[in-house]
Amino acid sequence: MAAPLPEQVIDGQRQDWNRVAGGWEKWDRFFDEQMAFLNHRLVADARLRNGLRVLDLGSGTGYPALLAAQAVGANGSVVGIDLAEHMLAVAERKAKQLGLPNVTFRVGDVTTLPFEAASFDAVISRFCLMFVPDIPKAAAEIARVLKPGSWVAVAVWSAPEKNPSIAISMAAVKQVIDLPAADPMAPGIFRLATPGEFAGMLEKAGLTDITDQEFLGEWSYGSTDQYYTSLMEIAAPVQNLMATLSEAQRLEVKHLIIKAASQFQRGAHITFPIAVRMIAGRKPG
């Protein structure tokens, strides 16, 4: 079977993320709180300060764009771009609630950014670029829209074995049905987990002073049931797989996921380790 065209991949992703936008809005506060340290790290790595114009790639429901808007203040501005208009509708509601008129959101593809060259003082992105069909093209677009001397800061997931809260759902499905081996070059959550991979793309795009660090942390759920429910409501790839199973198979997968998650019980919470690759670089000039 021929691999899908990039346009087909992008259209499928748009449909998937629009479908789970309601789930992300439901769990919005939970993930904003759990991911706060990553948002602040991106703001720091991009050297954000008052008055800058910032581009956020893959804004989803608004972070880190909203934190960036607070960092650059009324004299600065932030543009968030994402494929899924329903996700961005959530981001727009949050910006209004937070009183942040200096952030706007628009639908778009990060490999064909609708902006002039050298039009941004910084670019940030959290958990977006792994899903892009043509990642080197996205790196080139980042370099194109950055002003000379400005920084990009990106967060992508590290290896699956270091991120059990993500990996155990796929492992559970594989225990119930046979799945074809994943194409390591296809868009997916761990596509950029290899150290140096995206850093090398930024270097080829002409950026310098590049850093690539594995950033360790953790996040917690109130119970295994809370973890399972959130997973089923926000994880579009998992939803797609579960839809192919019978009711009996779905119940078996649920049992396996909850059993695996229970191994991370710590006191009254389920606490998972996470590992994220933080990559940053500067456009010369």
Backbone torsions as a table, in degrees:
resi	resn	phi	psi	omega
1	MET	NA	131.8	-179.2
2	ALA	-68.7	145.0	177.2
3	ALA	-65.9	144.2	178.8
4	PRO	-63.9	148.8	176.7
5	LEU	-69.7	153.3	179.3
6	PRO	-53.1	-38.4	-179.7
7	GLU	-64.4	-35.7	178.4
8	GLN	-68.9	-39.9	177.8
9	VAL	-61.6	-47.1	-178.7
10	ILE	-62.6	-42.6	179.4
11	ASP	-64.2	-40.2	177.5
12	GLY	-64.1	-40.4	178.1
13	GLN	-64.8	-40.8	178.4
14	ARG	-58.5	-45.5	179.4
15	GLN	-64.4	-42.6	-179.1
16	ASP	-61.3	-49.8	-174.7
17	TRP	-73.1	-31.0	172.8
18	ASN	-63.7	-38.0	-178.3
19	ARG	-63.4	-35.6	-176.6
20	VAL	-97.5	8.4	-178.2
21	ALA	-59.0	-38.5	178.0
22	GLY	-62.6	-38.6	176.7
23	GLY	-64.3	-42.6	178.6
24	TRP	-63.9	-37.5	177.9
25	GLU	-66.9	-38.8	178.4
26	LYS	-61.1	-42.0	-176.6
27	TRP	-96.4	12.7	-171.2
28	ASP	-57.6	-51.4	-176.8
29	ARG	-63.4	-40.1	-179.9
30	PHE	-58.1	-49.9	-176.4
31	PHE	-75.0	-30.9	173.6
32	ASP	-59.5	-42.6	179.8
33	GLU	-69.9	-42.2	-177.4
34	GLN	-70.4	-28.7	-176.1
35	MET	-101.0	8.0	-175.4
36	ALA	-55.8	-39.8	-176.9
37	PHE	-65.7	-32.6	177.7
38	LEU	-71.8	-40.4	177.8
39	ASN	-60.1	-43.9	179.8
40	HIS	-67.4	-35.7	177.4
41	ARG	-63.7	-41.7	178.5
42	LEU	-64.1	-43.2	178.0
43	VAL	-59.3	-40.4	179.4
44	ALA	-70.1	-46.6	-177.6
45	ASP	-64.2	-29.0	177.7
46	ALA	-84.9	-0.3	177.6
47	ARG	58.3	42.4	-178.8
48	LEU	-71.5	141.3	178.0
49	ARG	-155.3	176.4	-175.5
50	ASN	-55.5	134.8	171.4
51	GLY	91.4	-4.1	-176.9
52	LEU	-82.0	155.5	172.4
53	ARG	-104.2	122.6	-169.0
54	VAL	-122.1	142.9	174.1
55	LEU	-114.7	128.6	176.5
56	ASP	-110.5	121.0	-178.2
57	LEU	-93.8	125.2	-179.3
58	GLY	74.1	51.1	-173.4
59	SER	-65.7	-26.9	-178.0
60	GLY	56.6	-123.6	-179.1
61	THR	-90.1	14.7	167.0
62	GLY	122.8	-8.2	179.2
63	TYR	-115.1	140.6	11.4
64	PRO	-90.5	11.5	-176.8
65	ALA	-56.9	-40.9	-176.5
66	LEU	-68.0	-39.7	175.8
67	LEU	-66.3	-38.5	177.7
68	ALA	-61.3	-39.1	179.5
69	ALA	-63.0	-37.2	175.8
70	GLN	-67.7	-36.6	-177.5
71	ALA	-69.6	-37.9	-176.4
72	VAL	-86.9	-14.3	173.8
73	GLY	70.6	-175.6	-175.4
74	ALA	-64.3	-23.8	179.5
75	ASN	-83.0	-9.3	178.6
76	GLY	-111.5	-177.5	179.3
77	SER	-153.1	157.2	179.5
78	VAL	-133.7	136.2	172.1
79	VAL	-116.2	125.7	175.9
80	GLY	-107.1	135.6	-178.3
81	ILE	-125.8	142.1	-178.9
82	ASP	-158.9	156.2	178.1
83	LEU	-70.7	-33.6	-166.6
84	ALA	-98.8	111.1	-177.7
85	GLU	-66.6	-28.7	179.3
86	HIS	-71.0	-34.4	175.0
87	MET	-65.5	-43.3	-178.4
88	LEU	-67.4	-28.7	176.1
89	ALA	-61.6	-36.9	175.5
90	VAL	-64.9	-44.6	179.7
91	ALA	-59.8	-40.9	179.9
92	GLU	-64.7	-39.4	177.7
93	ARG	-64.1	-40.7	179.7
94	LYS	-65.5	-41.7	179.5
95	ALA	-60.6	-40.1	178.9
96	LYS	-66.2	-43.0	179.6
97	GLN	-63.0	-35.4	-178.7
98	LEU	-83.9	-6.3	-179.4
99	GLY	67.9	48.9	-177.8
100	LEU	-118.4	82.2	-179.9
101	PRO	-73.6	-8.9	-176.5
102	ASN	-90.2	11.8	176.3
103	VAL	-124.5	133.9	177.0
104	THR	-128.1	157.5	-178.1
105	PHE	-129.2	143.3	179.0
106	ARG	-146.1	149.2	179.3
107	VAL	-77.2	134.8	179.0
108	GLY	-177.0	169.7	-179.3
109	ASP	-106.6	128.8	-174.5
110	VAL	-71.0	-10.1	177.1
111	THR	-90.5	-8.3	175.9
112	THR	-138.0	69.5	-174.0
113	LEU	-67.5	131.0	-176.2
114	PRO	-85.2	50.3	-176.9
115	PHE	-135.2	153.8	178.2
116	GLU	-72.0	160.4	177.3
117	ALA	-62.4	146.0	175.8
118	ALA	53.4	46.5	-177.0
119	SER	-108.4	-1.7	-179.2
120	PHE	-129.1	144.7	177.2
121	ASP	-83.9	-13.8	179.2
122	ALA	-165.6	151.8	173.6
123	VAL	-127.9	134.6	177.4
124	ILE	-129.6	156.7	178.5
125	SER	-161.6	132.3	178.7
126	ARG	-122.8	114.4	173.1
127	PHE	56.7	45.6	178.4
128	CYS	-118.8	-48.6	-164.6
129	LEU	-67.8	-19.4	178.2
130	MET	-63.7	-25.5	-175.1
131	PHE	-92.1	-3.4	-176.3
132	VAL	-77.6	128.7	179.9
133	PRO	-61.1	-38.3	-178.5
134	ASP	-120.3	85.9	-174.9
135	ILE	-68.7	-41.4	176.3
136	PRO	-57.4	-34.6	177.3
137	LYS	-66.2	-38.7	177.0
138	ALA	-64.5	-39.8	177.7
139	ALA	-62.2	-40.7	178.4
140	ALA	-65.0	-37.4	177.8
141	GLU	-66.5	-39.5	176.4
142	ILE	-58.9	-48.2	-180.0
143	ALA	-62.1	-36.4	-178.0
144	ARG	-66.1	-44.3	-173.8
145	VAL	-84.1	-13.2	177.9
146	LEU	-74.1	141.1	171.0
147	LYS	-74.6	149.7	175.4
148	PRO	-55.1	136.4	-179.9
149	GLY	87.0	-2.1	-176.2
150	SER	-97.1	165.6	-171.1
151	TRP	-114.9	150.0	167.2
152	VAL	-116.4	142.2	176.5
153	ALA	-135.5	128.6	-171.8
154	VAL	-131.8	142.1	172.1
155	ALA	-118.8	128.3	174.1
156	VAL	-134.6	157.7	-178.5
157	TRP	-71.9	141.8	173.6
158	SER	-83.3	-161.9	-169.5
159	ALA	-62.6	147.8	-177.4
160	PRO	-59.8	-36.5	-178.6
161	GLU	-67.0	-15.9	177.5
162	LYS	-97.1	-0.6	-178.7
163	ASN	-131.8	67.3	-174.6
164	PRO	-62.2	-28.3	-179.4
165	SER	-64.1	-22.2	176.7
166	ILE	-95.5	-41.4	-170.6
167	ALA	-75.6	-29.0	-170.9
168	ILE	-69.5	-25.4	178.3
169	SER	-66.7	-44.0	178.4
170	MET	-66.4	-38.8	178.2
171	ALA	-62.6	-37.6	179.1
172	ALA	-66.1	-43.7	179.3
173	VAL	-61.9	-39.8	-178.7
174	LYS	-66.3	-22.9	176.0
175	GLN	-76.6	-17.7	-175.7
176	VAL	-101.3	-39.0	178.6
177	ILE	-134.2	158.2	175.3
178	ASP	-79.2	129.1	176.7
179	LEU	-117.0	141.3	176.8
180	PRO	-64.5	151.7	178.5
181	ALA	-60.8	135.9	-178.5
182	ALA	-72.0	141.3	174.3
183	ASP	-76.2	116.0	-176.2
184	PRO	-64.5	-15.8	-179.5
185	MET	-98.2	-4.1	-179.6
186	ALA	-79.8	152.9	176.0
187	PRO	-56.6	137.4	-178.9
188	GLY	178.8	168.2	-169.6
189	ILE	-63.1	-29.3	-179.1
190	PHE	-108.0	20.1	-174.7
191	ARG	-59.4	-33.0	-177.0
192	LEU	-112.6	30.1	-177.5
193	ALA	-74.3	-20.2	-177.0
194	THR	-70.1	127.0	178.9
195	PRO	-56.0	134.2	175.6
196	GLY	85.2	-9.9	-174.1
197	GLU	-66.1	-56.5	179.9
198	PHE	-71.6	-32.0	175.9
199	ALA	-57.9	-41.1	177.9
200	GLY	-63.9	-36.2	177.7
201	MET	-67.0	-39.7	177.0
202	LEU	-64.8	-38.7	178.4
203	GLU	-62.9	-44.0	178.1
204	LYS	-64.4	-27.5	177.6
205	ALA	-78.6	-5.1	174.8
206	GLY	104.8	5.5	179.9
207	LEU	-83.6	159.4	-178.5
208	THR	-130.1	-179.2	178.4
209	ASP	51.3	41.2	-173.4
210	ILE	-81.6	135.2	174.2
211	THR	-121.7	148.5	-179.8
212	ASP	-143.8	107.5	-174.3
213	GLN	-129.0	139.5	171.1
214	GLU	-83.6	123.1	-173.3
215	PHE	-110.4	115.7	-174.9
216	LEU	-95.8	145.0	177.5
217	GLY	-161.3	-160.6	177.4
218	GLU	-158.9	160.6	171.6
219	TRP	-141.7	156.5	-171.0
220	SER	-127.9	148.3	174.2
221	TYR	-120.1	155.4	-179.7
222	GLY	-71.0	-24.9	-177.9
223	SER	-165.8	168.2	175.2
224	THR	-65.1	-34.4	178.4
225	ASP	-65.4	-39.7	177.5
226	GLN	-63.2	-43.1	177.9
227	TYR	-59.6	-48.8	-177.2
228	TYR	-63.3	-43.1	-179.2
229	THR	-62.3	-45.4	179.9
230	SER	-62.9	-40.6	179.8
231	LEU	-59.1	-46.4	-177.8
232	MET	-69.8	-22.7	-175.8
233	GLU	-95.4	-18.9	-176.3
234	ILE	-119.9	-20.2	-173.4
235	ALA	-89.7	94.4	-177.0
236	ALA	-58.4	-43.6	178.8
237	PRO	-61.2	-37.6	178.7
238	VAL	-68.7	-41.5	176.4
239	GLN	-56.7	-43.7	-179.3
240	ASN	-60.6	-41.6	178.8
241	LEU	-68.6	-44.6	-177.8
242	MET	-62.4	-30.1	-179.6
243	ALA	-66.8	-19.5	-179.9
244	THR	-87.7	-6.2	-174.5
245	LEU	-95.3	157.7	171.4
246	SER	-76.1	168.0	178.9
247	GLU	-60.0	-41.4	179.2
248	ALA	-63.8	-40.5	179.2
249	GLN	-67.3	-38.6	178.1
250	ARG	-63.4	-40.1	177.4
251	LEU	-64.5	-38.0	178.0
252	GLU	-66.3	-42.5	177.8
253	VAL	-62.3	-43.3	178.3
254	LYS	-58.8	-45.5	179.1
255	HIS	-58.9	-44.1	-178.2
256	LEU	-66.8	-39.4	179.8
257	ILE	-65.9	-46.1	-179.4
258	ILE	-65.1	-39.1	177.3
259	LYS	-61.6	-44.5	179.9
260	ALA	-66.6	-40.3	-179.3
261	ALA	-66.1	-32.2	-177.6
262	SER	-64.1	-19.8	177.7
263	GLN	-67.4	-14.4	-178.0
264	PHE	-103.7	20.1	176.7
265	GLN	-63.8	128.9	175.8
266	ARG	-137.8	103.8	-175.0
267	GLY	64.3	-126.8	-177.6
268	ALA	-90.7	4.3	-174.1
269	HIS	-126.9	161.2	168.3
270	ILE	-98.9	114.2	-174.8
271	THR	-118.4	117.9	-178.2
272	PHE	-102.0	139.6	167.4
273	PRO	-73.5	149.4	172.2
274	ILE	-133.7	152.9	178.3
275	ALA	-135.9	125.6	-175.2
276	VAL	-125.5	138.6	172.6
277	ARG	-89.1	125.0	178.2
278	MET	-109.4	115.3	-177.3
279	ILE	-118.9	133.1	178.8
280	ALA	-137.2	152.8	178.3
281	GLY	-159.8	163.1	-176.2
282	ARG	-123.4	140.5	173.7
283	LYS	-81.4	126.4	-177.5
284	PRO	-59.4	152.9	175.8
285	GLY	126.0	NA	NA
